């Protein structure tokens, strides 16, 4: 781990630039020369690169003192970003697009996490009981499937994945509940199937549940599905802070890609998830940059399935690095 004091000289210089360029209402550097920045994430494996960026000093080297706060869902993070309680935060692409569709001041800043191409490496699966009459994707037509929230990423990816396999999804019922409550609900027979994302995918595997379909990979392979966002107002007032975050997040994603074991270690440390369980998890793809094409792909699917009214103005929703 990089010691905090080794980067303070560079950080102080960068922070002066941030304060000079950030606008009259921008954030101000503290006594240590670093500009405090709250970033909200959710308690999943996707938070790994952000925590690593803090631990490795990537944000500090950009003049930022990042505090990571955890919320249970992206739906709670979006309003915090809009009101600048948390100037930058994570939410999946569907939640981001729904906020924009509702007229909220949300802008895409940086990639968080993307879907792999191999179903065996997917972080998301639909599970049934071992003795369930559902034995393949076709059996999910008309099923009651537990998701963490309705009209969002879970049901969109499930519908698209099943439709890609020729399954009629019109009669599927989606029941919202916390991921942690899903295994018991499945065993009680309250639902026919559950949607598990890491680390809950690994939990479902460990309980002997039967995987039916890898809905992320079979809906949007090689697609970014989670992003860091900010408000347009914050970006306008603090362009250098946003740019500094983008540079540091790029380094964090690259480091996470090169050091998957460190991702798992930091998740154990920061989210108190059992190390043996984390060792069995799959990781998302952590790519640097801002993947605009994936937003377009997901937006088109969200319009088709009635989750947003129309595709956004793509020239207005991205804070492009270097601009």
Secondary structure, DSSP 8 states (H G I E B T S, - for coil): ---GGGGHHHHHHHHHHHHHHS-TTS--B-TTS-EEEEEEEESSGGGHHHHHHHHTTHHHHTTEEEEEEEES-HHHHHHHHHTTSSSEEEEEHHHHHHHHHTT--EEEEEEEEE--S-GGG-SEEEEE-TT-S--SGGGGTT-EEEESSSSSHHHHHHHHHHHHTT---TT-EEEE--HHHHHHHHHHTS-SEEEEETTHHHHHHHTT-EEEE-TTHHHHTT-EEEEEEEEHHHHHH-HHHHHHHHHHHHHHHHHHHH-HHHHHHHHHHHH---HHHHHT----B---S--HHHHHHHHHHHHHTTSSSS---TTTSB--TT-
